[in-house]
Amino acid sequence: MILEAQSGKQDEFVHNSADIVFYGGHAGSGKTFGLVLIPLMFYDDPTFNGVIFRRTYPEIANPGGLWDEMVKVYPLLGAQSANHSWTFPSGMQIRAAHMQHEKDKHSYQGAQVVYFAFDELPHFTKTQFFYIASRNRKADSKTIPFIRATMNADADSWVAKFIDWYIGEDGFAREDRSGVVRWFIVKNDVEIWEDTREELVRQFPDEHPLSFTFINATLDDNPVFLKTEGEAYRAKLSSLDEVQKQRLMYGNWRIKSHGQRLFKLPTYSEWPDINTVSWIDPAYGGDNHTSQAIVGWHEGRIKARGFTWDRHVGDVYGPILKNWERYKTGTAIVEDNADKGASARDLNKLRGGNVGKHTERMNKHIRIVHYVYNNWHLIDFANDCEDDFLNCVLNYTEGGQDDEADALAGAIRLLTSQRTGSKYRLRTARV
């Protein structure tokens, strides 16, 4: 009999050597099962002990939850259960516990536990987590104490800020940073981070830095579940409201409920057969995105869709031109603030005309509020609007990633100026 983690992200999580490891971000990624597997590497060590937390008692016993995952595995190795605790033949003990109230953390005062784990960490408070971390001690065990935690994306939780380095401006985990180990200490309730332990020791010789990493995992990283139930589960996630879908299905760490962000949930519609206008907010390097918004009028509503690329504008001329052709775009405008109209001239030449350039002087946030926020009640996004573009619009905050919202503001300004007959003038991009 072989009990092992699935190859890939789950295996990386189970066998990680960092002091603290966070895992997940997406629903259905095999998070709870990973926590249950980890102690099995020590099942013949009588000095090893562990506690796996859910925030409330009912969450432990929910069908398909923590206790059910334990029942699938632990009896296979001869473990006996009593009062939500498991004792293995070697004497190793693993317990499922809750911490519903803030004060419950004090139940572990004086405890010495080698393995602490939190299933769905955003449900716990930061003070609960760090208090329990202080109880993470080896006692008589030969194993170095460690902490593991799983989670779905939650922009409203303290966890989102804690792992911010691992998350891109668009709200999604950066794969180039997933699994990268960093080091931190806590001074005056503030985390201080460095890339190496040596750098923290140099700055704070009396402190003991801890190693940490976050491993992003999706439903696709759980192939066993995906093969049996995954597609039906994916369909259920798709039916959730937009905020929950973005968090659970896509792992969006920045999307918040309407009360905490500029835009409420969008409305959608089929894309009608209409003529459109388009606006390009070009990128020339750095962390900026090249964004293309396409909008048109239909039955008194603004129909909108968009595209975004984490690339220099010159690298995406082809897709830009194809989108203009596909969506029957008439006037197209390219902002020329950084390249003095060079990309507008290029696209005008490639298209054979009807591409203008514009130098923007209005504050971006004011423009986005005026043209997007004030017209939000009139906007229907296409049912198949590109997720990356729409997510960035929904996640827009002043001072944050703004290329997509900025392009949409420009397109709506162009569209409404044509309808109202205003004297909004644009300079033609000469070839």
N, C-alpha and C positions, 0 to 999 in steps of 0.2 A: 504494500500500500504506500502510495506517495502522496503526501500533502504538500503543496507548494503554491506560491503566488504565480499568477499569470505573467508570462514574459512581458517585458516592457515597463510601463509606468508603475504598475502594482508591485512588480518585483523590485524595482528601484526603491520604492517606498519601504517595503518590508525589510530590505537588507541595508538600508541606509545607516551610516555610522555617525551622523550629526547628533548633537545633544537633543535638539528639538527639530522635528520635521512636521510641516503642515502638508496635507495632501488633498487634492480634489479640485473643487471649484465648479464642477458640473454634477448634476444628478445622474445616478446610474453608473458611476465610474468605479464601483467595487471598493468603496471607502470602508464601510463597516467590516466587511470580510477581511480586509487588510489588517485592521486593528486586532481582529480575533486571531489571525495567523501568527502575528509577530511573537507572542509568548512561546509558540511551539518550538522555536529555535533553542529554548532553554528548558524543555519539559523534563529533562533528567537532572535538573539542578534543584535540589531541595531548598536552597536558600533564595531562589528567585520568587518574587511576588509581584503582583500587578493589580491595578484597579482601572477599569474602563468605565468612564462616566457617560451618562445621558443626563440632560438637565432635570427631567422629571421621571418619577417612577413609571407612569404609563408608557413613556417612550421606550423604556427598557423592554417591556413585555408586549409591545405592539407586534402584530403578525408581520413576519419578515424583518423584524428589527434586531437589535443587539442580541437579546437572549436566544432568539431563533437561530441566529448565525452561530452562536456558541454551541447550541444543541446539535447542529449539523456535524460539528467537528470534534469537540472535546471528548465525548464518550468513545470515539474511535480509538483514543489513546488511553482508555481506561479511567478517565476522570469521573469523579463522583460529585454530584451537585447537592447543595443544601443552602437555603436562604440566599439565593442568587450568587453563591460562591462555588468555585470548582476546585477540587483537590485532586492532583494527579498522583499516580503511584509513587513518584519520587518524593512527594511532599510539596511540590510547587503549587502555589495557590494563586488563582485569578478570580477577581470579584467584579461583578457588575453593580454599579452604584449610581445614585442620583445626587444632585446638589441643587434642589429646587429653590431654596432660599439662600440669600447671600450668607447668612449666618452658618449655613451647613458646612461651609469650608472649615470652620473651626473644629469640626469633628475629627480632622486630621492633624490637629496640633500634637506634636510629639511623634507622629507617624514616620516610619522609614520605609519608603516604597521604591522599588527599583524601576518599575514601569508604570507610568501614569499615561492614560490616553483619554482623549475627549472626542466623543462622536458628535459631530455637528457643533464645533467650537463657537460659532457666532451666537449660539443660544446662551452661552455662559458670559459672565462679566469678566472684564480684564482683571479686576482684583481677585476674583476667584481663581483664574488661571495662574496668576503669579504667586498667590498664596500656596496653591497646591504645588507649584514648581519648587517652592522652598522646602517642601516635604520630600522632594525627590532625592532620596539618599540611599546609599547602598547597604547600610547595616552590615550584616555578615556575608553578603553576597559577593561573589568574585566578579559579577557583571557591573560595568559602569552604568549608573542610572541614566535613564533617557525618557523623553516625553514625545508622544505622537498625537496628532490631532487631525481630524478630517472636517470637511466643510463644503457647503455649497456657497456660491458667491452671494455676498450680502453687503451692499454699499453702505448700509446704515450701521454696520457693526464696527467695533474697535479693530477687528481682524483686518478689515479693508485697509486701514491706515498702517497697520503693523507690517503688511506684506506689500506696501505700495511700490517698493523698488522692483518687484517682480511683475507689476501690472503696467501696461501701456496706457498712453493718454486716451485711447479709445475705449478703455475699460476692460480689455481682454488681456489675459496672461501672456507675457512675452515668452515664447518658446526658447529663445536664445538665453533666457535667464532661469528657466525652469530647472530645478535641481542644483543650481549654483549655490555653494556654501558661503555664507557670510558669518561675521562674528559680531556680538553685541554685548553691552553691559547696560544696566539701568542705574541712572544717577538722578536723584530727586524726581522719581517717577517718569523720567524721560529716557527712551532708548537711544544709545549712542552706537552707531554702526561703523564698521570698517571691513575691508575686504580680507584682512588677515588678522589672526590672533596677535601676532607680534606687534602690529601697529597699536592695538588697544593696550597691550601690556606696556608698551613704551610710554603711552600717554597716562595710563592709570595703573601703575605697578602694583597697587594693593588690591586691585579688583580681579575677579575670576571670569574672564569672557566665556560666553557660551556660543557654540556653533549652531547655525540655523540654516534651514533651506525650505523652500516651498516648491512642491512638485505639482504642476498642473496636470489634471487628468480629465478625460471626457468619457462619454458613453462608449466611444469607439475603442477606448483602452480597456474595456471589459468584454472581450469577445465571447466568453462563455455565456454571459447574460444576453449579449446582443444576439447570439445565435438562437436562443430559446424564446426570449420575451422582448428583446430590445426594440424591434421595430414597432410593436404595439405600444411599448412604453414611450418611444419617441413621439408617436402620434398623440399620446395623452399630454405630453409636455407641450406639443404644438397648440393644443386647445386652451392653454392657460392664458390669463390676461397678459398684456405686453410686458409689464415689469417682471412678473414671475417667469415668463418664458425667457426673457433676456437673462435672468439670473440662473435659472435651473438648466435650461437647454443650451444656452450659449456661454454661460460662465462670465457674464458681464458684471464686473466689480464696481462700476461707476453709476449705473442706472438707478435712479431713485424714484420714489413715488412723487406725484405731481407737487405735493406740498414742499418738496425739497429741491426741485429743479425748475427750470424756466418753462419747459413745455410739458403739457399734460399728454396723456396717451393719444396717439394719432388715430385718424380715421383712414380707411382704405377703400379702394374701389378697383374695378376692372379698368384697364387702360383703354380709353376710347380712341376712335380714329379722328385725331385732331392735329392741327398744326401747332407747333411749339416755338418757344424761344429758349435760348440757352446761355448760361454764364459759366465761365471757367475761372477758377481761382488757382493759378498755377504755382507749382513748387519748383524751387531751384536748388534744393539740397536741405541738409539738416533734418529736423523732425517734421517738416511740413508735408502736407499731402497735396497732390494735384486733384482738385475736385471739380466735377462737372454736374451742374444742376440743369434739368430740363423741365419746363412747365408750360401749361397751356390752359385756356379756358374751356369749360364744357358745362353747359346748363347752369351757369352762374357760380360754378365751383372752380377752384384752382386745382388742376391735376398736376402732381409732382412726382418726379423720380430723380435719382442721382447716382453718380458713380464716383469712386474715390480710389486713388492709387498712391501708395507710399513710394513714389518715384518722381524723378525729374519730369517736368512737362514734356520735354523733348522726346522722352522714351515712350510716351503714350499718345502720340499724334494719331496713330492708326485706330485705336479704340474710340478716341474722341470723334473722329470723322465718321466712323461706322455708326455711332450712336446718333449723330446729327441726321444721318441719312435714314436710319431706321425709324426715328421718331419725328420725321417730317419737320425738322427745325428750319425756321426761316432765319431771323437775325440771331447771330451768335456773338457774344462779347468775351474778350479775354482781358483780364486786368493786366496792366503793364507797369505796375509800380517798381518792380525790380529789374526788368530786362528792357525797359524803354520801348516796349512794343514788339520785340523781336519774335516772340512766340505767336503773337497775333498776326504778324506779317507772314510767318511761316504757314500758319493754318489757313490764312486767307488765300495764299498762293496755291496750297494743296487742294483747297476746296473750290477754288475758282471764283472767289468773291464772297460777299455777304458776311464777313467776319470783321467786327469792330474791335477797337481797343479803348480802354478806359483807365484813367488814373484816379484812384480812389483817395479822397481826402476826408471823408466822414469817418468818425470813430467806429470801429467794427462792432462793438457791443451795441452802440446806439442804432446802427444800421440793422443789425439782426433783430433787435427788439421792434424797431419801427416796421420792418417789412415782413418778418417771419412771425414773431410773437403776436403782433396786432392783427395779422391775417390768418392766424392758426385755425380759427373756427371755419374758415373757408377752404382749407387745404385738405385734399384727399391724396394720400400716397398710393402709388400703384401697388396692387397686391403682391407683385413680384419685384418690388423695389429692392435694390441691392442692400443686403443686411448691413454691411460695413458703413455705407453712407448714412442710412437711417439711424443706426446706433449712435454714430458720432453726432448727428443732429440732436437726438434725444438726450445725449449726455452733455450737451454744451453747457458750459458755465463761463462766466466772464473771466478771462485770463487763462482759460484752458484751451484744449484743441478746438479750433474754430473754423477750419478751412471749409468743411462741409456746410455748416450753418451760414457761413459767409457767402459761399457760392449760391445757396438757396435764396438768401436775401437779395443778391444781385439779380437773380433770374426773376424773382417776384417784382422787384422794382422795375425791371425792364418791361415785364408783362403788363403791370398796372399802368405804367406811363403810356403805353401804346393804347390801352383801352380808354384812358381818360383824356387822351390827346394832349398831355402835358408837354412842355418844351424841354424834356430831358434829352440833351444832345450828347451824342457819342461821336468821337472822332473815328473816321474810317481808317482801317489799317491798310495803308498803301503797299502795294507789292514792290 
